């Protein structure tokens, strides 16, 4: 290993030998100061400083050069010498397209595809900044995979997001490993993090009634909220519900969930049945064709419409309200995670699913029947992520009020007034007094 300077260049050069072959490269270090007559002599301070940087750059280049000669490269060289072509080759810039073409039982949803693409793009950008300038999957080592995941962790992503990214990368490299000419999966032995789970909160009977009331005149979103409240279906499955999955005669909804692929059968509450029988069945296979088109085109647009309904029902972050609006405020929609780039949504459409599960379990419905409706494969998932009931009073209120509300959708005037009084707080007093006056003035 030696350094050299050339008369026609202001940059340092480096020479070394590897396996009997000689190499020479221009180094990214500029010659500075006053050079001596010979490199065996010392120059001034600036020159010696640049010489030292050049020596370090040359050592780093040699280290990187030798690291590239991994077992994968030797296998490729032997395979090419024998058969005239490489085992496989996938460029880093093509990883997303290669991942999309992986054979799978179920096609990933649009939202998941967009999220996966963002992860792969960050991975490409990370490799572009790496001194080795890796351009193929076969060049990704375990050390580089670990460095990428450390970089993601430093971005401040939550443990849940970190694990999701790791699972994505691990699965992608495992499926593409053979085609890419790799002997091992660089992400395989990286461990996941303990999750910092933020539980979505179930709605009380009064809160659910407020949400239904807030959506009563919204013909696009009302059916979606009714489906969520009465079936525990996820937002995407509810938006894309098809007529072939609905049996109005037997009063059952039978669907294959998009997330787990499980086939679930859900008894149809009268509240949902009454909503569906009034709908006209057109040429579209979807029960809610306009909603399905909106969800498929831009899922965030559906979220915005849902957010507007929840806001009318009093569910919005306190920091987003002015002083007058705070009188109708019921609960913050988001809470800050212990670690994460964005706040967790604890009062949204998915809370309807949580409410249904909490209702069923607190009312004594067997876990196996609940899982048949929700599609969860294990009891632990239900207990850890969905069943988080509050005080005993909440349990009693759910048991006493929810079945009646979902069955016939009505309460007597006295029952409504008593419920308002029992749930009144200083924050909701002004709004609740108005509701009480309206009920007093209404016929019995």
N, C-alpha and C positions, 0 to 999 in steps of 0.2 A: 504494500500500500504506500503510495507516495503522492505528493502534491507537485504541481508544476504550473508555471506561468508562461504565456506565449506573447510574443512581441505584438501580434495583431489583435490582442484581446485584453480587455480590462477585467476579466473574470478568472477565477481560479479553476484549474482542472485537476481531476483526480484519476490515478491509475491503480489498478489492483489485478490480481490473478486468482482464478477459481477453477479448480480441476484442470490445470494446465492451460486454461484459456485466458488471454489477457483482455482487459477491459479498460476503456478510458471514457470519462464523462465530464461535461462542463458542469461545474457546481454553481448553485444559485447564490454565490458569495462574491462580492465585488472586491477587487484588489484596492486597498487604501494605503495611504501614507507613502513613504519613500522606500522603494524596493532596494535591497542590497545587490551587489554584483553577482552573488551566487546564493541559492537557497540554503546552502550549508552555513551561511552567515546570518546574523540577525539584522533586521531592519529597524526602523523607528517604532515607537509604541503603536501607532495606528496600523502599521503594516503587520506587526506581530499579532495584533488583535484580530485582523482579518484572516491571517494564516490559521489562527486557532479556530475561528468559526468555520473555515473551509475544512479543516481536519475533522471537526465534529460532523459537518454535513456529509463528508465522504464516508465516515464510519456508519452514519445512519443509513446512507444509501446502500452500503454493502450489507448491513443487517437486513434491510428490507428485501434486497435482492435474494439473499439466501433463504429468507423466510418463505419466499414464493415457491421455492423448491420443496413443496410439501408432498406427502404420499399421493395425493390426488394428481399432482402434476406428473409424477413418475409413472403412475398407472396410465395416464393419458399418453405419455410419450411411448410407452411400450405398446399400447393399443394402436396408436397411429403407425408405429414402425411395422407392426404385424399386419394390420388391416387397411392402412392408408387413410384412416379418418379417426376423429376423436370419438369417445364414448357418447358425449353429449355436450351441449354448450347453450347456456341461457345468459343473456346479458342482463345486467342489473336494471337497465332502463326498461326491460321487457318483463320484469317480475310480476307486475299487476296483471298484464294480459295472460301470462302463463298461469297465474293463480286462478283467473276466471275460467280457464279451459280445463281445470282439474275435474275429472269425472266425480260427480257427487249425486246423492240421492235427491236432494232438494236444492233448488236454485236459491242462492242468497238474496235477501230482500234489497231493495234499492238503497235504503238507509245504510245497511251494513256494507254494501259495495262501496258507497261513497266514503264511509269511515275507513274501510280497509285501504282504499286508494290513498287516503291522506297519510296513513301509517307508512305505506310503501314509498310515498314521495319523500317523507322525512328521512327514511332509511337511505334513499338515493342521495339526498342532499348531504347526509352524514358521511357517506362513503366518498362523495366528491371532495370533501374537505380533508379526507384522510391522505397522508403523504404517499401511501402506496398506490393511490389512484386505481382502486379496484373497479373493474368493468364487468366481471362475470361472477355468477353465484359461486363458482368453484374457488374463487379467491377469498371468500369470506371465511375467516377462521373463528374459532371459539372466542379468542381474545377480542376480536372485532365485534362479534355478536354481544358479548358482555359489555363492551364499551358503549354500544348503541343503547342498550337497555339502561345503563347508568345515566346516559344523556337524557333519556326519556324521564327517568326518575327525577333528575335535576330540574326538568321543566316544571315539576310540581304536579304531575298527574296523580290521581287517586290510586290507591292499591288496586281497586277494581279495574280501572282503565289500564294500569300497568300489566295486570294479569291477562286482560283481554288482548293487549298488543303482543305479549309474549306467546300466548296460545296461537294467535294468528301467524306470527313469524315461525314458530316451531312447526305448525301444521303445513305452512307453505313450503318450507325447506324440506320437510320430510317427504311430501308428495313430489316435489320437483328435484329431489336429490339425485336420483338415477339419471334423469334426462340432462341434468346439469353437470354430470361427471364428478360427483362428490362421493367420498367414501363415508362421510359422517355428517350428522346434522349439527351445525355449530350452536344452535339454540336449545338442543335437546336437554342438556343438564343444568340449564339456568333455572333456579328455583323461583316459584311464585311468591308473592307477598301475602301476609295475613290481611284479610279484607277489613276495611273500615266501613261497615255496613250502616247506612242511614235508612231507617225504616219509614216507609210511607205510612201516613196515618189514616185510619178508617174514619169515615164520616159518621156522625151521630144521626139518628133518625130525623131530627129537626134540620140538620145541615143538608142531608140528602133531599129533603122536601124543598128546601130553598133552591137547591140546584135545579131540581125538576121544574119548579115554578119559574126560575130565570130562563129556562129553555123552552117554556111552553109555546111561545110565539115564533120560535126559530125552527122552521120545518126541516132545515138541513141538519142541524146539530141535535135537536131533541131526540130523534130516533137513535142516534149514536149513543147518547147518554143513557137512554132507557135500556139499550142492549148491554152497555157496560154494567149498569146497576143490577140487571136481572140475570145476567149469564156469566159474569166474571171474565168475559172474553177480552183479549188484548185489543188495543186500538186498531192495529192493522187488520186483524181477523174480523173485527166488527165492521170496519169500513168496507171490506171486501166480501162480506157475507153474500152467499148466492142463494137463489130460490130453491135450487136442488138440495140445499142443506136444511131447508125449513119444512117441517111437517106440521101444518096448521091443524090438521085433523087430530093427530095424536099429541099435539102440543109438545114437540121436541125439536131442538136444534142440534144437528149432528155435523161437526166440522173436523177437519184435519188442521191442527194448529201450525202456523208458519214457523214458529220458533223451535219446537221440539219434534214436530211431525206426528205427534200423538193424535189419535182419533178420539174425540170426546163427544159425549151425548149430554145435553143439558135440558132439563125440564123447563118448559116455557111458562113463566109467570103470567097471570092475566094481564098485567100492565103491558108486557111486551106483546102478547097475543092481540090485545085490543088495538095496539098501534099498527101491527102488521096487517090485520084484516082490512084496515081502511086504505091501504096502499094499493095503487094500480100496478099490475104486473105487465110491463111492456116487453119489448124485444130484448132488452139487456138481461144477461144472466144474473146481474147483481141486484140485490134487494134495494140498495141505495145507489143507483147508477151515478148520480151527480157527485156524491160523496166519494165513491170509488175512483172516479176520474180525477177528482181533486187530490186524493191521497196518493194515487199513482204518479201524478204529475209533480206534486210538491207537498210532502207530508207535513212540512212546517206550516203550511197554510191551514191545515186542519187543526194543528196545535193552536194557532192564533185565534181561530174561531172558538175553540174550546176555552181558551184563556179568557175570552170576552164574556162567555157565559159564567164562568167561575167568578169573574170579577163582579158581575151583576149580583151574584149570590153572596158577595162579601169576602171572597177568598182572593187576596192580593197582598203583596208584600207591603208592610207598613211604611217602609221608606219611600214607596212610590205614591203615597197618598198625600193630599193636602189636609188641612185641619178639619174641614167639614166632612170629607170622605171618611175620616177615621172613625166617625160615629157608627158607620155601617161595616167596619172592618171586623172580621171574625177570626182569622188565623193567617199567619204568614204562609205563603206558598212555598218558599224556599228556605233552606237552612244551610249554614256554612259547614262544610265537611272539615274534619281534622286536617285533611290534606287533599288538595284537589284544585284544579284550575277554575271550576265552576261550582256554584252552589247546587245542592241536591233538591230536586222537586219532591215535596212530600204531600202536596195537595193538588193533584191533577187527575187526569182520566184514569191512571193506573190505581189511584186510591179507591175507585169504584170496585175494582177487583179485590183489593184488600178488604173493603167493607163487606163484600159478599162472603169472602172466606171467614172473616171474623164473625159475621152473623151466623153462618152455618155451624161453625165449631162451638160457639158459645151457646147455640140453641140445641146442641147435642147431636148434630148430624155426624155419623161415623166418618173418620178420616178417609177411609177407602172410597166412600161416596164423594167426598169433597175432591179427592184427587181425580176421580173419574170425570168430574166437571172441569177442573182446572188444567188437567193434563200433566201435572207434576209427577215425576217418576219416583221421588223419594219423599218420605215424611219429613225428613230434616229440612228440605227446601221450604216446605210450607211453614214449619214451626220457626225457622230462623229468619225468614224473610217476609212472611205475610201475617202470621198470627202473633200480634203484639198488642193484646187488649189492655185497656187502662184499668181504672178502678172498678169495683164491684157494681157501682151505680150504672156505669156504662154497659156492663154485661146485662143487667136487668132491663135497661132501656131498650137495648137491641132486641132482646127476647120478647119484650112486651109490645113494642111498637113496629119493628121492621116487618115481620110477617104480615101483619094486617095492612100496612101501607103498600107493600108490594103485591098483595093479593087483590085488594079492591080499590086501592088508590084514594081512599077517602077516610075522613075522621069527622066526628061530630064537632059542632062549634065549641062546646064546653071542653072537649078533649084538646082541641087546638089551643084554646085560651090557657088551659092549665099547663100545656107543654111550653108555651111561650113564657109564662111566668116562671116556671121551674128552670128554664134555661137562660133567663135574663141576666145580663151582666152590666156593670156601669158603662161599658163601651157600646153595648147594643141597646141601652135603655130607650133612647130617643126613637129609634126605628121600631122597637118592639111595642112601645106605647101607641104608635100610629097603627100598627097591625091590630092591637087589641081594640082600639076605637072602631076600626073597620069591621071587626067581627061582632062587636056589640050592636052596630048599626045594621048588620046583615040579618035576614030572617033565620029563625031557628030551624 
